[in-house]
Amino acid sequence: MIDSAGNNDEIVRAIINLARTLGLKVVAEGIETNVQLDLLKELNCEGGQGFLLARPMDFESLVEFLGKDYQPMLPPPGFEDIPTASMIQ
């Protein structure tokens, strides 16, 4: 939603602010440019994913990418029964 001309910056800012007002954390998806990443950092977006950060990869590559210090996140309430990577191995 963020473009290089900044046309959607205010929409992104509003979405992040709304999420914070509701007590939610924000994970930006589809980060493909440094312009997008810089804006999200400026807005203190809690997380992000996209081709700029990493391309899709298999599980073994993900473990290597995350490194030895990787600590899996706990699932949010209501999602405890969804299989995780550790359950799949």
N, C-alpha and C positions, 0 to 999 in steps of 0.2 A: 504494500500500500504506500510505501514511502518511495518517492521518485526523486531524481536528481535535481529537479526544479523546485522541490520543497512544496509542491501543491497539496500534498496530503499530510504534511507535518502536524497540522492542528488537529486533524482527525485522530492520528495516532496518539498525540498528546492527550486528547479528550478520553480516548479508550483507556489509556494507562491510568489517568486520574480517576475515571469511573471505577475501574477495578480496585484501586487503592481505597476509594471511598467505601466500597462493598467488602473490604477486607480480603481481597483476592490478590494472588501473585500473578504476574504476567509473563508468559513465554512467547516471544515473537517468533513467528515461523517465516521461512522463505527469505532469510537474510542472504543477499547475493552481492551487495556492494559495501565498500567502506563507508560511503555516505550514509547508508541505512544503519550500519553498525554504530557509527559515531553518534547519530541522533538517538538511537536506543540507549547508548551509554549515557548521553547527556540527560535523558529522561529517567535514568536509573531503572531501566527495565530489568527485572530479576533474572531473566534467562532468554536464550534464543537458540535457534537452529537454522541451518540453511547451508547452501553450497559454499558460501564464503568460509564457513567454519569447518565443515567436513562434508565429504561426499557420502552417499549411502555405502554401507559396508556390512560384511558378514559379522557374526558374533565374535569370532576369534580376532578379527581385525579391530573390533570395538574394544575388546578387553586390552589389546596391545595399545590402542590409541589412548585409552583412559589411564593406562599405567598401573603400576603396582599399588598405588595409594587409593585406587578406586573403592569407594564405599557406596553400595546401592542405596537409593532413596527408599524410605518407607512409603507404601501406597497411601494415597489420601483416603479419608474415611469413606466407606462404602465400596472401595475397590480392592479390598483385601483378598478376595477370591480370584482375581484375575491372575493368570500364570505370569511369573516373572522369569527373567533369563536364568536365574539360579534354579528354578523348578524344571526348566527345559533340559538342562544338562544331564 
